[in-house]
Amino acid sequence: MLTTKKFTDLPHPNTLNVFLGNMMQLRKERIHFFVEQQKKLGDIFQIKVPTRKVVVLSNPEWIKYVLVDNNKNYGKSFAYDSIKLFLGNGLLTSEGEFWKRQRRLAQPAFHKEKLNLMFRNMVEQTDKSVERLEQFADTNQAVNLSKELYKLTLDIVNSTLFYNEVDNTTDTIYKLVSEASEYITKRIDNPLHLPEWIPTPTRRREKEVLKYMDKVFFSVIDRRRQQHEQQEDLLSMLMDARDEETGEAMSNQQLRDEILTIFVAGHETTQIALGWTFYLLTQNPDKLKILTDEVDSKLNGETPTPESIRGLHYLKQVIDESMRCFPPAWIMGRKTIEADVINGYEIPAGTNVIMPIYVVHHDERVWENAYEFQPERFAMENVKEKHKYSYFPFGGGPRLCIGNNFAIQEMQVCLAMFLQKFRIDVDEDFVPELDPLVTLRPKNPIYAKIYKRK
Ligand code: HEM
């Protein structure tokens, strides 16, 4: 008979400090820590940190078990408490029946027919971005490509889901989101923080960031309430929704949490994915050539349509492979509600279960030469054999990213239209150093030189 092993039997990294356990290593090494420990300890190990039980999983079958098969026993991990402080109780952080109802309300905004309607809008915004870049073309002057992509993805979310209601500059939003990300990461990294009421300088700045976010997003709601014409965007859908039992509309606070969540989740990740894709294509001119040939031959110089873009198979493979190499959401976490057993080990109730997407995407047992960019891996015949959860940039199960198709479509439009017009050479001095906060940003912005294609 199989006996269940105890949680304390799980292997763990050497601890340098009895009290802090692995906390300092984790904070210093971040992604590298997970990659190295998986090599040393295998697909399941515990990490010692004060006040929390943490187990790390990198076996696709066990990840599927947590996200899909037994998802009812898993809530969101401690990290989401910090995210909640800024984003509130929106789709990303809410749980249980409340989350289910909110998801049901928001889901229709992302249906295929709606995405087809948004396509035009994505093209229009990308056209504007192309115009902005044209000014730099052939000047030999390097542009801040990260910043341009940030503006583009922000404008796309704003115009497709909020009818351009979020009137703010890219710089302000970038600063707010970056600061919030840093504060969230600091809180995640440090389980020993002081009580909330102690007004440290960081706390004071956190409050200011929050106040500013509130100002931007509550005024979006106010403005919409004062309008008389009906819009058909996500904001209106959420505002018009009524509770089935009580007939009540969502409160302003709930609306603020939902729209801020979608606004933040909807642009940062896609911008990061696009930036890394241009970097990878510059590094791999042979792959860039295959892609450009496909775009030229299938689109024939025409503006893409929802149908024509779906015919660009290599483009989709490039996007998939880019998110394998640099998954914009590099880590996910859950917490057991009741005790469970994974791979024969008892996982007590309240244990944080960390799934480092980055590690799974670079597992040499599944992805040969995992650090090489090979879009062909995602050709239909090559992915057939792979476990579904050996690649999961958008998470999985009922909490799968609501914007996954939106993001893919947006990337397809941007990449195809940029490549129709330009050759984009990412600065050869760019060092692909990772800055793994909540998302996998590059440490420094990506600069590129732009050349008009003849
Ligand atoms: C490349 C782009 C994107 C990536 C890699 C990405 C990744 C993810 C991941 C991994 C999750 C699951 C988190 C978890 O289960 O703990 C998630 C959830 C979510 N994402 Fe995305 N995302 C992207 C784009 C978008 C876009 C464009 C939107 C909206 C316009 C969006 C909105 C959301 C929301 C609201 C959730 C929470 C869903 C729920 O729990 O019901 N994301 N995303």
Residues whose N, C-alpha, C, O or C-beta is under 5 A from the ligand:
A	BS01	HEM	L91 L92 R103 I262 A265 G266 T269 T270 A273 P328 A329 M332 G333 P393 F394 G395 P398 R399 L400 C401 I402 G403 F406 A407
